[in-house]
Amino acid sequence: MTLERVQILLDPEQRKILRQIARRQGKSVSEITRQAISLGLTAVQREDMYTRRTIALEKAKKLRDSMPLLDIDVIKDVKEMREERNIDLFNRH
C-alpha cells in the first residue's frame, strides 16, 4: 500500500484520544488516524449515497407531480383492441 503524506489540524481532544488509543493498542497515532478515517469515510460514503438517492427521488416526484394525469381505462381499451382484432380475424376468413 502506497501512502501519501497529508497535514491535518486536530483539536486537542481529538489528538489526546488518538494518542490514548494508539498507546493502548500498541500502534502509531498515524495508523489509528488512518483507521479512523477509513471508518469515517465508510459512513460518509453511505450518507452521500443516501443524500444522492433522496435528491433523485425528490426530482422524480417533482417531475411526476408536474405531469398531467391521464384519464385512461386500460381494461376498456384492451377489450376494444381485442374486439377489433377479433373482427379483423373473422373478416379474413
N, CA, C and O of each residue as an XYZ file, in Angstrom:
372
protein
N       0.847     -1.176      0.000
C       0.000      0.000      0.000
C       0.890      1.236      0.000
O       1.777      1.382      0.841
N       0.637      2.121     -0.960
C       1.376      3.372     -1.043
C       0.645      4.421     -0.225
O      -0.568      4.592     -0.351
N       1.381      5.108      0.598
C       0.785      6.144      1.446
C       1.237      7.510      0.968
O       2.344      7.663      0.452
N       0.380      8.494      1.141
C       0.719      9.873      0.816
C       0.695     10.701      2.088
O      -0.149     10.506      2.962
N       1.623     11.614      2.170
C       1.702     12.476      3.342
C       0.671     13.596      3.206
O       0.574     14.240      2.161
N      -0.093     13.819      4.271
C      -1.043     14.921      4.332
C      -0.897     15.600      5.686
O      -0.393     15.011      6.642
N      -1.334     16.812      5.746
C      -1.276     17.543      7.004
C      -2.699     17.909      7.393
O      -3.445     18.475      6.594
N      -3.070     17.583      8.619
C      -4.404     17.924      9.113
C      -4.272     18.628     10.455
O      -3.279     18.473     11.167
N      -5.279     19.391     10.775
C      -5.327     20.056     12.075
C      -6.371     19.358     12.926
O      -7.501     19.142     12.488
N      -5.985     19.006     14.146
C      -6.892     18.352     15.089
C      -7.064     19.253     16.302
O      -6.165     20.005     16.679
N      -8.231     19.156     16.895
C      -8.361     19.879     18.152
C      -7.668     19.036     19.225
O      -7.486     17.833     19.040
N      -7.282     19.651     20.339
C      -6.512     18.943     21.365
C      -7.189     17.672     21.868
O      -6.506     16.687     22.146
N      -8.505     17.670     21.989
C      -9.218     16.485     22.481
C      -9.090     15.320     21.484
O      -8.901     14.173     21.889
N      -9.191     15.618     20.189
C      -9.025     14.567     19.176
C      -7.626     13.975     19.247
O      -7.453     12.756     19.218
N      -6.646     14.835     19.339
C      -5.247     14.377     19.417
C      -5.040     13.510     20.665
O      -4.370     12.480     20.601
N      -5.610     13.923     21.788
C      -5.494     13.169     23.040
C      -6.109     11.780     22.890
O      -5.504     10.785     23.290
N      -7.305     11.713     22.317
C      -7.979     10.423     22.145
C      -7.175      9.518     21.222
O      -7.035      8.325     21.494
N      -6.644     10.073     20.128
C      -5.826      9.268     19.205
C      -4.584      8.710     19.912
O      -4.238      7.543     19.731
N      -3.919      9.544     20.715
C      -2.729      9.074     21.452
C      -3.087      7.971     22.439
O      -2.360      6.985     22.560
N      -4.205      8.134     23.145
C      -4.620      7.111     24.120
C      -4.920      5.788     23.426
O      -4.476      4.736     23.884
N      -5.653      5.830     22.348
C      -5.984      4.590     21.627
C      -4.715      3.956     21.079
O      -4.532      2.743     21.178
N      -3.844      4.764     20.506
C      -2.592      4.242     19.941
C      -1.745      3.576     21.023
O      -1.183      2.503     20.801
N      -1.655      4.197     22.171
C      -0.868      3.635     23.271
C      -1.460      2.304     23.727
O      -0.730      1.329     23.907
N      -2.797      2.257     23.918
C      -3.450      1.024     24.369
C      -3.287     -0.110     23.362
O      -3.109     -1.265     23.751
N      -3.347      0.214     22.067
C      -3.267     -0.824     21.037
C      -1.849     -1.082     20.555
O      -1.627     -1.975     19.737
N      -0.897     -0.321     21.044
C       0.492     -0.504     20.635
C       0.717     -0.156     19.174
O       1.526     -0.784     18.492
N       0.000      0.841     18.707
C       0.109      1.280     17.316
C       0.497      2.747     17.288
O       0.493      3.430     18.311
N       0.836      3.220     16.081
C       1.172      4.632     15.945
C      -0.100      5.468     15.837
O      -1.166      4.988     15.450
N       0.061      6.735     16.196
C      -1.065      7.659     16.056
C      -1.485      7.725     14.586
O      -2.674      7.821     14.284
N      -0.517      7.673     13.678
C      -0.819      7.706     12.245
C      -1.679      6.519     11.834
O      -2.634      6.672     11.072
N      -1.339      5.337     12.339
C      -2.107      4.141     11.993
C      -3.540      4.244     12.530
O      -4.495      3.901     11.832
N      -3.682      4.709     13.753
C      -5.014      4.872     14.339
C      -5.794      5.942     13.574
O      -6.999      5.800     13.365
N      -5.119      7.002     13.159
C      -5.767      8.066     12.389
C      -6.265      7.523     11.044
O      -7.386      7.814     10.627
N      -5.417      6.729     10.368
C      -5.836      6.127      9.094
C      -7.048      5.214      9.296
O      -7.978      5.210      8.489
N      -7.020      4.444     10.380
C      -8.137      3.543     10.679
C      -9.419      4.352     10.926
O     -10.487      3.996     10.428
N      -9.307      5.428     11.686
C     -10.469      6.272     11.983
C     -10.995      6.929     10.700
O     -12.206      7.032     10.502
N     -10.091      7.366      9.846
C     -10.509      7.970      8.578
C     -11.225      6.944      7.716
O     -12.248      7.260      7.107
N     -10.712      5.725      7.652
C     -11.361      4.676      6.849
C     -12.771      4.399      7.352
O     -13.713      4.300      6.566
N     -12.907      4.273      8.671
C     -14.245      4.053      9.241
C     -15.167      5.238      8.971
O     -16.339      5.067      8.637
N     -14.621      6.430      9.119
C     -15.405      7.636      8.878
C     -15.804      7.778      7.413
O     -16.921      8.195      7.110
N     -14.889      7.430      6.500
C     -15.200      7.521      5.076
C     -16.320      6.570      4.687
O     -17.155      6.900      3.845
N     -16.340      5.395      5.295
C     -17.419      4.446      5.021
C     -18.763      5.065      5.392
O     -19.729      4.967      4.635
N     -18.820      5.691      6.538
C     -20.058      6.331      6.985
C     -20.402      7.520      6.094
O     -21.569      7.723      5.758
N     -19.406      8.303      5.711
C     -19.638      9.471      4.862
C     -20.115      9.023      3.478
O     -21.015      9.640      2.908
N     -19.524      7.961      2.935
C     -19.955      7.453      1.627
C     -21.398      6.961      1.690
O     -22.178      7.209      0.771
N     -21.750      6.280      2.748
C     -23.122      5.794      2.922
C     -24.092      6.976      2.988
O     -25.151      6.954      2.360
N     -23.728      7.991      3.742
C     -24.565      9.189      3.863
C     -24.671      9.905      2.518
O     -25.740     10.399      2.157
N     -23.567      9.961      1.780
C     -23.571     10.602      0.461
C     -24.496      9.859     -0.498
O     -25.249     10.485     -1.244
N     -24.443      8.536     -0.482
C     -25.307      7.732     -1.342
C     -26.775      7.968     -0.962
O     -27.624      8.121     -1.840
N     -27.069      7.999      0.319
C     -28.432      8.261      0.791
C     -28.899      9.638      0.314
O     -30.026      9.784     -0.158
N     -28.033     10.642      0.438
C     -28.373     12.003      0.028
C     -28.634     12.059     -1.473
O     -29.608     12.674     -1.908
N     -27.764     11.414     -2.280
C     -27.958     11.426     -3.735
C     -29.257     10.729     -4.118
O     -29.965     11.192     -5.012
N     -29.575      9.628     -3.458
C     -30.828      8.926     -3.746
C     -32.034      9.778     -3.367
O     -33.020      9.834     -4.102
N     -31.948     10.439     -2.217
C     -33.040     11.296     -1.769
C     -33.272     12.428     -2.768
O     -34.416     12.739     -3.099
N     -32.201     13.038     -3.243
C     -32.319     14.118     -4.223
C     -32.943     13.591     -5.516
O     -33.813     14.241     -6.096
N     -32.499     12.414     -5.969
C     -33.055     11.827     -7.196
C     -34.547     11.531     -7.034
O     -35.335     11.768     -7.949
N     -34.924     11.016     -5.874
C     -36.342     10.726     -5.625
C     -37.171     12.013     -5.580
O     -38.297     12.047     -6.076
N     -36.614     13.061     -4.987
C     -37.327     14.344     -4.935
C     -37.518     14.904     -6.342
O     -38.582     15.436     -6.661
N     -36.481     14.786     -7.190
C     -36.596     15.252     -8.575
C     -37.637     14.433     -9.325
O     -38.433     14.986    -10.083
N     -37.637     13.125     -9.121
C     -38.619     12.255     -9.787
C     -40.033     12.619     -9.340
O     -40.961     12.628    -10.149
N     -40.195     12.916     -8.056
C     -41.523     13.290     -7.546
C     -41.981     14.604     -8.160
O     -43.141     14.735     -8.550
N     -41.073     15.585     -8.249
C     -41.427     16.861     -8.866
C     -41.825     16.661    -10.325
O     -42.790     17.260    -10.798
N     -41.082     15.822    -11.031
C     -41.405     15.543    -12.423
C     -42.766     14.877    -12.533
O     -43.589     15.257    -13.365
N     -42.995     13.881    -11.688
C     -44.285     13.178    -11.699
C     -45.425     14.141    -11.368
O     -46.476     14.106    -12.008
N     -45.218     14.989    -10.379
C     -46.257     15.941     -9.981
C     -46.539     16.977    -11.069
O     -47.643     17.516    -11.146
N     -45.541     17.253    -11.908
C     -45.730     18.248    -12.968
C     -46.443     17.669    -14.184
O     -46.883     18.420    -15.055
N     -46.564     16.357    -14.257
C     -47.209     15.716    -15.403
C     -48.719     15.659    -15.196
O     -49.195     15.409    -14.089
N     -49.473     15.898    -16.287
C     -50.932     15.806    -16.142
C     -51.361     14.348    -15.949
O     -50.740     13.419    -16.466
N     -52.427     14.187    -15.199
C     -52.970     12.844    -15.010
C     -53.704     12.433    -16.267
O     -54.447     13.227    -16.844
N     -53.507     11.217    -16.689
C     -54.184     10.703    -17.869
C     -55.408      9.923    -17.427
O     -55.344      9.078    -16.534
N     -56.517     10.224    -18.069
C     -57.753      9.527    -17.751
C     -57.883      8.354    -18.721
O     -58.527      8.458    -19.764
N     -57.263      7.247    -18.355
C     -57.229      6.078    -19.237
C     -57.883      4.898    -18.529
O     -57.596      4.612    -17.366
N     -58.755      4.228    -19.246
C     -59.351      2.992    -18.752
C     -58.684      1.858    -19.522
O     -59.130      1.486    -20.607
N     -57.629      1.321    -18.960
C     -56.814      0.324    -19.646
C     -57.634     -0.914    -19.984
O     -57.500     -1.455    -21.082
N     -58.454     -1.359    -19.093
C     -59.256     -2.570    -19.326
C     -60.198     -2.346    -20.511
O     -60.331     -3.207    -21.381
N     -60.840     -1.198    -20.533
C     -61.745     -0.871    -21.641
C     -60.977     -0.816    -22.952
O     -61.438     -1.353    -23.959
N     -59.815     -0.177    -22.957
C     -59.005     -0.067    -24.165
C     -58.552     -1.432    -24.664
O     -58.580     -1.686    -25.869
N     -58.137     -2.310    -23.765
C     -57.701     -3.650    -24.159
C     -58.880     -4.430    -24.751
O     -58.735     -5.119    -25.761
N     -60.033     -4.315    -24.118
C     -61.215     -5.013    -24.641
C     -61.545     -4.529    -26.050
O     -61.863     -5.336    -26.924
N     -61.471     -3.212    -26.277
C     -61.740     -2.671    -27.606
C     -60.726     -3.177    -28.620
O     -61.088     -3.521    -29.746
N     -59.466     -3.224    -28.228
C     -58.428     -3.725    -29.130
C     -58.666     -5.190    -29.473
O     -58.477     -5.596    -30.620
N     -59.075     -5.979    -28.499
C     -59.357     -7.396    -28.746
C     -60.548     -7.546    -29.681
O     -60.546     -8.392    -30.575
N     -61.564     -6.719    -29.467
C     -62.742     -6.770    -30.335
C     -62.355     -6.446    -31.776
O     -62.767     -7.134    -32.710
N     -61.564     -5.399    -31.944
C     -61.115     -5.011    -33.288
C     -60.306     -6.131    -33.923
O     -60.466     -6.430    -35.107
N     -59.429     -6.754    -33.125
C     -58.628     -7.861    -33.639
C     -59.519     -9.034    -34.035
O     -59.332     -9.641    -35.089
N     -60.493     -9.344    -33.175
C     -61.394    -10.459    -33.464
C     -62.201    -10.194    -34.734
O     -62.381    -11.093    -35.555
N     -62.683     -8.970    -34.896
C     -63.444     -8.617    -36.112
C     -62.547     -8.747    -37.331
O     -62.957     -9.285    -38.360
N     -61.311     -8.250    -37.210
C     -60.370     -8.340    -38.316
C     -60.084     -9.801    -38.662
O     -60.070    -10.168    -39.837
N     -59.858    -10.626    -37.657
C     -59.605    -12.057    -37.902
C     -60.830    -12.753    -38.509
O     -60.690    -13.598    -39.393
N     -61.999    -12.406    -38.045
C     -63.231    -13.010    -38.544
C     -63.455    -12.630    -40.022
O     -63.890    -13.455    -40.825
N     -63.153    -11.378    -40.359
C     -63.360    -10.899    -41.737
C     -62.340    -11.482    -42.711
O     -62.585    -11.483    -43.918
N     -61.221    -11.971    -42.228
C     -60.208    -12.559    -43.111
C     -60.682    -13.913    -43.638
O     -60.260    -14.324    -44.719
N     -61.535    -14.605    -42.917
C     -61.936    -15.941    -43.313
C     -63.175    -15.949    -44.108
O     -63.640    -17.013    -44.516
